[in-house]
Every structure is written in C-alpha cells, then in structure tokens.
Amino acid sequence: MSLHFDLKMGLETLGFMEIQRIDNTDRNTLSDNEVSTYMVRVNGVEKGTVRHRYGDGAWALLRTALDELMEA
C-alpha cells in the first residue's frame, strides 16, 4: 500500500505527501497481520520511516505518519 496526495486549503496547494512501503513484500501475499516499513516523504524530502500493520488500513497509516512528522 502506498498513499500520495496534495494537501490543499481551498484552491491553494500547501504540499505533497507520499507514504510508500519499502519492504520487499509481494502485495499479492500480504496478510492483514503483516507489519511493514514505510518511507514518509513531504514535498519530495524523506522525513523518516514508520511501521504499520497492513490490516489497520490507509487511515491508520496516515495517522501514524502524521504522528511521526509531529514528533520530528
């Protein structure tokens, strides 16, 4: 799973965020219990990595990434 999106306020683009799995795992064999490492980038700059359980879904991955950014 990877997430990528523009963050906008009204029509103004504030930035771009990408969260991409970096583990070498075949997505066809991922189980809900699989925990993977994801790279977090903001505006193309690597901000760090997070660990995420695949079965928790995209919203939980985004929350984890944002928590990591706020701590940095």
Backbone as JSON Lines, residues from 0, in Angstrom:
{"i":0,"aa":"M","n":[0.85,-1.17,0.0],"ca":[0.0,0.0,0.0],"c":[0.89,1.23,0.0]}
{"i":1,"aa":"S","n":[0.54,2.19,-0.81],"ca":[1.19,3.49,-0.73],"c":[0.11,4.56,-0.81]}
{"i":2,"aa":"L","n":[0.37,5.66,-0.17],"ca":[-0.54,6.8,-0.19],"c":[0.21,7.98,-0.78]}
{"i":3,"aa":"H","n":[-0.47,8.79,-1.54],"ca":[0.15,10.02,-2.04],"c":[-0.97,11.01,-2.35]}
{"i":4,"aa":"F","n":[-0.75,12.25,-1.95],"ca":[-1.79,13.25,-2.14],"c":[-1.25,14.66,-2.0]}
{"i":5,"aa":"D","n":[-1.95,15.6,-2.65],"ca":[-1.71,17.02,-2.44],"c":[-2.53,17.45,-1.24]}
{"i":6,"aa":"L","n":[-1.92,18.23,-0.37],"ca":[-2.66,18.83,0.74],"c":[-3.04,20.24,0.3]}
{"i":7,"aa":"K","n":[-4.34,20.5,0.3],"ca":[-4.83,21.79,-0.17],"c":[-5.68,22.47,0.89]}
{"i":8,"aa":"M","n":[-5.64,23.8,0.84],"ca":[-6.55,24.62,1.65],"c":[-7.25,25.51,0.63]}
{"i":9,"aa":"G","n":[-8.52,25.19,0.4],"ca":[-9.22,25.86,-0.69],"c":[-8.55,25.47,-2.0]}
{"i":10,"aa":"L","n":[-8.19,26.44,-2.79],"ca":[-7.52,26.18,-4.06],"c":[-6.0,26.19,-3.95]}
{"i":11,"aa":"E","n":[-5.48,26.59,-2.78],"ca":[-4.03,26.69,-2.6],"c":[-3.43,25.35,-2.19]}
{"i":12,"aa":"T","n":[-2.43,24.9,-2.94],"ca":[-1.72,23.66,-2.6],"c":[-0.65,23.98,-1.57]}
{"i":13,"aa":"L","n":[-0.74,23.29,-0.41],"ca":[0.22,23.51,0.67],"c":[1.42,22.58,0.55]}
{"i":14,"aa":"G","n":[1.22,21.42,-0.06],"ca":[2.33,20.48,-0.19],"c":[1.86,19.13,-0.71]}
{"i":15,"aa":"F","n":[2.81,18.22,-0.84],"ca":[2.56,16.88,-1.34],"c":[3.12,15.88,-0.35]}
{"i":16,"aa":"M","n":[2.36,14.84,-0.04],"ca":[2.81,13.81,0.89],"c":[2.75,12.45,0.19]}
{"i":17,"aa":"E","n":[3.78,11.64,0.44],"ca":[3.85,10.29,-0.09],"c":[4.28,9.35,1.03]}
{"i":18,"aa":"I","n":[3.57,8.25,1.17],"ca":[3.92,7.23,2.15],"c":[3.99,5.92,1.37]}
{"i":19,"aa":"Q","n":[5.18,5.35,1.27],"ca":[5.38,4.2,0.39],"c":[6.05,3.05,1.14]}
{"i":20,"aa":"R","n":[5.49,1.85,0.97],"ca":[6.08,0.66,1.6],"c":[7.45,0.41,0.98]}
{"i":21,"aa":"I","n":[8.45,0.17,1.82],"ca":[9.79,-0.07,1.32],"c":[10.25,-1.51,1.54]}
{"i":22,"aa":"D","n":[9.47,-2.3,2.29],"ca":[9.78,-3.72,2.44],"c":[9.59,-4.41,1.1]}
{"i":23,"aa":"N","n":[10.42,-5.37,0.81],"ca":[10.32,-6.12,-0.44],"c":[9.33,-7.27,-0.25]}
{"i":24,"aa":"T","n":[8.04,-6.92,-0.21],"ca":[6.97,-7.89,0.03],"c":[6.03,-7.9,-1.17]}
{"i":25,"aa":"D","n":[5.67,-9.08,-1.63],"ca":[4.72,-9.21,-2.73],"c":[3.34,-8.82,-2.23]}
{"i":26,"aa":"R","n":[2.76,-7.78,-2.8],"ca":[1.46,-7.29,-2.31],"c":[0.37,-8.34,-2.45]}
{"i":27,"aa":"N","n":[0.54,-9.3,-3.33],"ca":[-0.47,-10.35,-3.51],"c":[-0.45,-11.36,-2.36]}
{"i":28,"aa":"T","n":[0.63,-11.38,-1.58],"ca":[0.73,-12.34,-0.48],"c":[0.62,-11.67,0.88]}
{"i":29,"aa":"L","n":[0.36,-10.36,0.91],"ca":[0.24,-9.65,2.19],"c":[-0.98,-10.12,2.96]}
{"i":30,"aa":"S","n":[-0.78,-10.4,4.23],"ca":[-1.91,-10.72,5.1],"c":[-2.22,-9.48,5.94]}
{"i":31,"aa":"D","n":[-3.39,-9.46,6.53],"ca":[-3.77,-8.32,7.37],"c":[-2.85,-8.13,8.56]}
{"i":32,"aa":"N","n":[-2.14,-9.19,8.97],"ca":[-1.25,-9.1,10.13],"c":[0.17,-8.7,9.77]}
{"i":33,"aa":"E","n":[0.45,-8.55,8.49],"ca":[1.8,-8.2,8.03],"c":[2.15,-6.78,8.48]}
{"i":34,"aa":"V","n":[3.3,-6.63,9.12],"ca":[3.79,-5.31,9.53],"c":[4.94,-4.95,8.62]}
{"i":35,"aa":"S","n":[4.83,-3.8,7.98],"ca":[5.83,-3.37,7.01],"c":[6.38,-2.0,7.4]}
{"i":36,"aa":"T","n":[7.5,-1.66,6.77],"ca":[8.13,-0.35,6.96],"c":[7.77,0.53,5.77]}
{"i":37,"aa":"Y","n":[7.44,1.79,6.06],"ca":[7.04,2.75,5.04],"c":[7.93,3.99,5.13]}
{"i":38,"aa":"M","n":[8.32,4.53,3.97],"ca":[9.05,5.79,3.91],"c":[8.03,6.93,3.78]}
{"i":39,"aa":"V","n":[8.24,7.97,4.58],"ca":[7.37,9.14,4.55],"c":[8.14,10.28,3.9]}
{"i":40,"aa":"R","n":[7.56,10.85,2.85],"ca":[8.16,11.99,2.15],"c":[7.15,13.14,2.13]}
{"i":41,"aa":"V","n":[7.66,14.35,2.32],"ca":[6.85,15.56,2.19],"c":[7.56,16.47,1.21]}
{"i":42,"aa":"N","n":[6.84,16.86,0.16],"ca":[7.42,17.7,-0.9],"c":[8.7,17.09,-1.45]}
{"i":43,"aa":"G","n":[8.73,15.76,-1.56],"ca":[9.87,15.05,-2.14],"c":[11.04,14.83,-1.19]}
{"i":44,"aa":"V","n":[10.93,15.29,0.05],"ca":[12.01,15.17,1.03],"c":[11.67,14.04,2.0]}
{"i":45,"aa":"E","n":[12.61,13.09,2.16],"ca":[12.39,11.98,3.1],"c":[12.37,12.52,4.52]}
{"i":46,"aa":"K","n":[11.3,12.16,5.24],"ca":[11.12,12.64,6.61],"c":[11.3,11.54,7.65]}
{"i":47,"aa":"G","n":[11.37,10.29,7.19],"ca":[11.56,9.2,8.14],"c":[10.77,7.98,7.72]}
{"i":48,"aa":"T","n":[10.81,6.97,8.58],"ca":[10.09,5.73,8.32],"c":[9.13,5.44,9.47]}
{"i":49,"aa":"V","n":[8.09,4.69,9.15],"ca":[7.12,4.24,10.14],"c":[6.84,2.77,9.91]}
{"i":50,"aa":"R","n":[6.38,2.1,10.96],"ca":[5.95,0.7,10.87],"c":[4.43,0.69,10.94]}
{"i":51,"aa":"H","n":[3.83,-0.21,10.13],"ca":[2.37,-0.21,10.02],"c":[1.88,-1.63,9.72]}
{"i":52,"aa":"R","n":[0.8,-2.03,10.42],"ca":[0.17,-3.32,10.16],"c":[-0.83,-3.14,9.02]}
{"i":53,"aa":"Y","n":[-0.63,-3.9,7.96],"ca":[-1.41,-3.76,6.74],"c":[-2.92,-3.77,6.99]}
{"i":54,"aa":"G","n":[-3.39,-4.63,7.86],"ca":[-4.82,-4.76,8.12],"c":[-5.44,-3.57,8.82]}
{"i":55,"aa":"D","n":[-4.63,-2.64,9.35],"ca":[-5.18,-1.46,10.01],"c":[-5.69,-0.42,9.01]}
{"i":56,"aa":"G","n":[-5.27,-0.53,7.76],"ca":[-5.8,0.31,6.69],"c":[-5.1,1.64,6.49]}
{"i":57,"aa":"A","n":[-5.56,2.32,5.46],"ca":[-4.92,3.55,4.99],"c":[-5.01,4.7,5.99]}
{"i":58,"aa":"W","n":[-6.16,4.85,6.66],"ca":[-6.31,5.96,7.61],"c":[-5.35,5.81,8.78]}
{"i":59,"aa":"A","n":[-5.17,4.59,9.25],"ca":[-4.23,4.36,10.36],"c":[-2.8,4.62,9.9]}
{"i":60,"aa":"L","n":[-2.47,4.26,8.67],"ca":[-1.13,4.54,8.14],"c":[-0.89,6.05,8.08]}
{"i":61,"aa":"L","n":[-1.86,6.79,7.59],"ca":[-1.74,8.25,7.53],"c":[-1.57,8.83,8.92]}
{"i":62,"aa":"R","n":[-2.36,8.37,9.88],"ca":[-2.27,8.86,11.27],"c":[-0.88,8.59,11.85]}
{"i":63,"aa":"T","n":[-0.34,7.39,11.61],"ca":[0.99,7.02,12.09],"c":[2.05,7.93,11.48]}
{"i":64,"aa":"A","n":[1.95,8.18,10.18],"ca":[2.91,9.04,9.5],"c":[2.85,10.47,10.03]}
{"i":65,"aa":"L","n":[1.64,10.98,10.23],"ca":[1.5,12.33,10.78],"c":[2.04,12.44,12.2]}
{"i":66,"aa":"D","n":[1.8,11.41,13.0],"ca":[2.36,11.39,14.36],"c":[3.88,11.45,14.31]}
{"i":67,"aa":"E","n":[4.48,10.7,13.4],"ca":[5.94,10.71,13.24],"c":[6.43,12.1,12.83]}
{"i":68,"aa":"L","n":[5.74,12.74,11.92],"ca":[6.13,14.09,11.48],"c":[6.04,15.1,12.61]}
{"i":69,"aa":"M","n":[5.02,14.98,13.44],"ca":[4.84,15.93,14.54],"c":[5.92,15.76,15.6]}
{"i":70,"aa":"E","n":[6.44,14.56,15.77],"ca":[7.5,14.31,16.76],"c":[8.84,14.8,16.27]}
{"i":71,"aa":"A","n":[9.03,14.83,14.95],"ca":[10.34,15.19,14.38],"c":[10.61,16.68,14.45]}
